[in-house]
Amino acid sequence: ADDGYRLWLKYNLIKDVPKREAYARSAQFIALTGTSPILKSAAEELQTGLQGLLGKTVPIIANAGNRTGGIVLTNASGADVQTLTKEGYKLASRKGSNITVSGKTDSGVLYGVFALLRQLQTGQAIDNLSLAGNPKIQYRLLNHWDNTNGTIERGYAGESLWKWYELPATVDPRYRDYARANASLGINGTVVNNVNASARFLTAEYIEKVATLANVFRPYGIRIYLSVYFPAPKVIGGLKTADPLDPEVKKWWADKTNEIYKLIPDFGGFLVKANSEGEPGPQDYRRNHADGANMLAEALAPYDGIVMWRAFVYKADPKSDRFKAAHEEFTPLDGQFDKKVIVQVKNGPIDFQPREPFSPLFGNMPKTPLSMEFQVTQEYTGFATHWVYEAPIFKECLETDTYVKGKGSTVAKVIDGSLHQYTMTAIAGVANTGTDRNWTGNSMAQANWYAYGRLAWDHTLSSENIADEWVKMTLTSEPKAVKTITDLMMRSREIYVDYNTPLGLSRPWSGVHFAPEPWQEKSVRPDWTAIYYHRADSIGLGFDRTATGSNALAQYRPEVQKQWNNPETCPLPYLLWFHHVPWTKKLSTGRTLWDELCTRFYTGADSVGWMQKQWAQVESAVDPVIFADVTGRLATQHKEAIWWRDSWVLYLQTYSKQPIPAPFKKPDRT
Ligand code: GCU
């Protein structure tokens, strides 16, 4: 039975014998010139992969000499690799010769090996190969929101992977498998601790533990980063202030940075959540975000490390619109950040909702490199219970046109630096991993880790192709089942949106961000109620962000405003994001707002029943353990989809005073 531990690196024996034999003829040896730890990882991974896929041990030799029929791994420099960027790879093969996997760096070779293995895992031809891959984004990171006590903020797959209490003496072999999985996607950095950071991570005790993890990740081309607690100089340094302009504070950070680099020479840098949701920051000392970020950049100046400063800010003010906050605070600082600073922006203006418009910061900070923060962990998309394939969420944002430099100025082009010629590019995914045997709780959520990594490398890949690859590598190669499962994946997000937050609703949550609580009209903060977001009243529903309301739309270019600012033509998925719409208003579907809402809630919940039926059809094609696990989760999802539907409908009905439309109404009980 398959417990899901091996993720998409299963390397099960290829059942198609002629195909397997053809592969084997081209993979009689692995020739490796070079001895670096990364090259060694590459050769070992290839050997492990071939052992599984072909069922034989392929020897690693030092030099191919005149031999043909093997795989040659080279860190090359000549004309061959001229078109490659630093971490790019090239696969080439000709009949009667060898397969070459080349890169300009050892990491490039490692990524090439995984690309070659992917060819075999998905049943592609490997003769006449001519395939090159260059990452479009330079820093491709996972962000772990993990705490010292092993808990994970918004983690749904067990505890933290990092066993701080065992480190540095005991090194869980799982750390290496984690690194392999990330390297297979091209992820080259990981922030190991929560953005709501504990200062303890900067103590000598913890730096030593973190350094031990860094030693495991290094041979896989992965650098370690830390989230920092801004007042650390006070909390663990004994200083009276954490004012970023104070000379003693600057010195403290410089010394601390030196201490880190002594143990971790390739340390990646700092991630900072400051003056956000109550976390302290430079504003506590009447300084701004740039002052804070630049102070850390200065500490990192002697090293190859960066500062990732988050733009997730908003005020507890019932009259302001949270949507506008990051743009208001950050755009005036454009041009003031040190060259080592990148500002990390969540994909949407609020907080990882199942559907959000893109953050209006994208495109509006031409002089400051901006990075993308996506949430892989399913905080708002059903935890590890609901099956939501996230690639369409990521793609939707990346492909949206900001119009800041005319048509075609997509968010992706902001992030990959091509629009404003950013000197630095980065992307981050909030991780969904934990100590569950299958890493992600719901084994279908492995696809979200996979898809995030693949898109971080190349945002032009399609959601369908990524799903197809993942299914073949992870679940089955039986064509009908592959199709059924990818189809399910592709529809899963819209189904979730339909029963959870249709037509542009958002944030109907209680504190745990799971249970429906659209009726939550009071909270510790006025902007943490549900009604702050959906604005239901006797007239209608939705947040007016046009000129008659908060005018958040004015933060976008006129072309974008034009798409969204007219309630008659605003696409329905965004309608209630931007408009307060009367219950009785006829929409483009021919139904009134109320009837359309009910239709979405009901068909959404019913569609989970459809998902269950589709999944039942693949039983013979997938592993029984995974099949049973997903079957159980879908049953829960169905129950909870009905819970969502009923909560929303019954609550909104208290305002709309409309009956549930006939097709969905239960007959009266007699
Ligand atoms: C969300 C999440 C928090 C998290 C925050 C952040 O609001 O619920 O747990 O700390 O995002 O991204 O900083």
Residues whose N, C-alpha, C, O or C-beta is under 5 A from the ligand:
A	BS01	GCU	E153 V195 D351
